[in-house]
Amino acid sequence: MDAIELLHSRVSCPLLDAPGPTEKQMETLFQAALRAPDHGAIRPWRFLTVSGEGREALGRLFVKAALDDNPQLSDERQHKMRSMPLRAPLVIVVIAAVKEHAKVPAVEQEISAGCAAQNIILAAHAMELGAMWRTGDMAYHPVVKEGLGIGESESIIGYLYLGTPKKLRKAPQHNLADYVTEWTGR
């Protein structure tokens, strides 16, 4: 698949199954991430991989955070929170590791980490793996951040769920005129 076809055909895959990426595929995914645009070459990102029993531990951490917000959380909601990381055989936590820099503001560093996440997703698609980028409350919750060892100057950009797609969807077509206009200076 050529690069343009890859970009035009990529879709999110919410239904993922085993097997997840091999070690060699994971190396390829992370090499792609490291090619993200990076003003100042400061590499303002890091990644946590969560697989196997680690996914269950992440689910328990999600429940702990949710109970911190609502001690009366229903058993059904606790089960849902606990099951979230089990939706794929591999979860990659993409972290913006913002550094003090005179010429590169925090927002640029966070966007760079987002580009690294996108590169992982594109590389996954190129290798016929499915990927889904998720955030939600558990990406911003202080209990989760502490449990994952997210530093004070860091933030979770997203959870990338990766595995074998259970069902492939066709990329929707969009009308470019809805999104692109020319600015003429007037």
N, C-alpha and C positions, 0 to 999 in steps of 0.2 A: 504494500500500500504506500503510495507516495504521500508526501507531507500535506499537500492540499486536500487530498481525499481524506486523510486522517482527521484534519481539522474540521472538515465539513460533515463527517460522519460520526463524530464522537457524541455519545449520549450518556447520561447517568444511568447506572444499572443498580436499582435498589434491591433486586433479588439476586443474592450471591450465594454460592455454595463452594464446597471443597472440590478440587484442591485450590489452595491459595498459591501465590507466587512461589517459585522455587528460589533457592539461594542465588542462583545466577540471575534470575529475573529481578530479584530485589536489588542486586548490585546495579543492574541496568536502570531500575527505577530511581535509585538514589544518585547515580551519575547524571541522569537527566535533571533531577532536582538541582544539582549543583551548577547547572548551566543557566539558571534563571538570571534575568537582568539584576545587576547588583551594583548600584552607584557607590563608588568608593571601594569596591572589592572587599567589603567587610563581612560578607557571608552571615547576614543577620537571621539565621535560622538554625534549627536543630530538629531532630525527629526522634520519636519514640515508637518502637514497634511493639505491638501487643498481639499475641497469638496464643493458642492453646489455653492453658489454665489462666494465663494473664488476662484473657477476655472476661473470665468469670470474676477475677479480682477487680477489674475495671467496672463491671456491673455492680459489685458490692459497693465500690466507691461512689457510683452514681446514686445508689439507694441511700447511702450515708449522707450525701449532700442534700438529696431531696427531703430526707427526714429532718435535717437541720433546718430547712425552710418550713416544713410542716410535719410536726411530730405525729399528727393524726393521719398521715398518708395511708390510703387504703392498701390492702394486700394486693389488689389488682394492679394499682399504680406501681407499687414496689416491684411486682413481678415484671411489669413492662420495663421499668428502669434497669432492672437486673439483666434483662434479656437483650437490651439494646446492643451491647458489644458482640453479641453472638450472631448478629446478622451477616457476618462474613468471617472467613477463616483468618483474615489479617486486618488489623486496624493500625493505621499509621497516624500518630498524633503529630501534626505539623505545628511547630512552635516558632513564633517570631521572637528572636533573641536580640532585642533592640540594644544597641550600643551607643554610648555618647559619641557624637561625631559633629564637628563644626559645620560640615557641609551637607550632611545627609540626615534630614529630620526623621523622627520616629515613623511618621506615616509612610515615607518612602521605604523604610526598612520592613514595615509590615506588608506593604504591597509586594516587595521582593519575596518575602516568605510565601505570600499568596501565589506568586508566579512559580515558585518552587513546587508548591502543591499542584498547580495546574500542569507543570511539566511531568510530575509523577502520574497524573491521570492520563495525560496524552501518551506517555510511554506505555502505560498499562493497556490502553486501547490498541496501540501498535502491536502489542504482544498478544492480543485477543483475550486479555483479562478484563473483567468488569470492575468498575470503580464507581463509588458514590461518595461525594463530599458532603459531610454533615457538620452542623454546628449545634445550635440550640442552647438551652440554659446550661447544660453540662460543659459547654466550652468556656463559660464565663464564671462559673461558680467558684468561690474562693476555697471551698473544701476540696473540690476536684483539683484545682490548681496546686494546692498544698500537697495533696496525696500523690500527684504525679511529679512533684519536685519542680514545679514551674516557678522560676525566680520572679522577683519584684519587677524587673524590667522586661519580663517576658509575657507573652499572651498566646493562647491557643488560637491558631488560625482556622483549624478544622480537624475533624476526624475523617481520614480517608479509609473507607471500607473497600477491601479488595478481595477478589476471588474469581471463581468461574461463574459467568452469567447464567442464571437459570433460564432467562428469556431475553432475547435480543430485541430491542426496539429500533425502529427506523427514526433517524433524525428528522425532526419537524422542519418544514420550510417556513421561512419568515420573509416578510416584505421589507426589504432594506430601506425603503422610503419612510417606514415607521421609525427608523433609528438613525438615519444619516441625512444631514442637511448641509448645505454649503453656507459658510459664513463669508460674506463679501466685504465686511468692514463698514457697512452702512447701518 
